[in-house]
Amino acid sequence: MSYKSNSELPKTVRENLPEHGQDIYREAFNSAWEEYKEPSERRGDTTREEAAHKVAWSAVKKVYEKDSKGNWVKK
């Protein structure tokens, strides 16, 4: 279930992240989706999708942070 474009991302991602943040999220999600294909590659009983979303948010947080108004802005 990789994402081919930002328009396919979950609504919460599309509505909250700027375009560049969405690019980061999509690329990280797709990479993790492939990397964590096998259950043995994941921690505990985390699903493949959960693992990929966690990786994607982590990648976004390396470049973006929330400002005092709750908007995602570049660090």
N, C-alpha and C positions, 0 to 999 in steps of 0.2 A: 504494500500500500504506500508506495513512495509518492511524493507530490511532484507533478510535472511543472506546475506553475504556482505562483503565489495565490492566485484566485482559488486554488483547491485547498489552501491551508484552512485550519479550523477558524471559525468566525472570530473567536476571542483573539487569535493571533493577528488576523487581518485588521481588526478594529483597533488594536492597541499598539502595534509596532509600526514604525515608519517603513517605507519600502525596502531600504537597505537592511533593516532588522529582519524583515520577512525573508529576504534573500539568505541571510545567515541562517535563520531558523530552518528554512527548506533544505538548504545544502547539508546542514548538520543532521537533520532528521533523516534524510535519504541515506547519508553515509552510515549512520547508526543502524538504520533499518537493515542494511546489508551486513554490517559487522556483527550484530546481535541476532542473527538468523537462528542460531542453535541455542536451545535453552541452557546448555552448559556454559555459554558465554555470558549469561546474565546472572545477576545476584538474586538469590532467593527465588521466589516464585513470580518475579516481575515478568509481565508479558513483553513481547517484542515491541509492541506499540508504546507501552509505558516507558520502556528503556529509551526508545528513540526520542520521545517527547522530552524526557529528562535531559538527554544529551543536547537536544536542540535549544532548550531554555538556558542551559549552562553556557553554550556557545554565544548566545545573544548577550548574556550578562557579562561576558568578557569585554564587550564593546559598548553596550548600552546600560544605563541605569535609570531608575525612576526619579524624576525631579520632585519638588515639594508638592506639586499639583497631581502627581501620579502619572505623568506622561513619560514615556520612554524617550530618553535623550542620549546622544553620544557622550561618552565619558571624556 
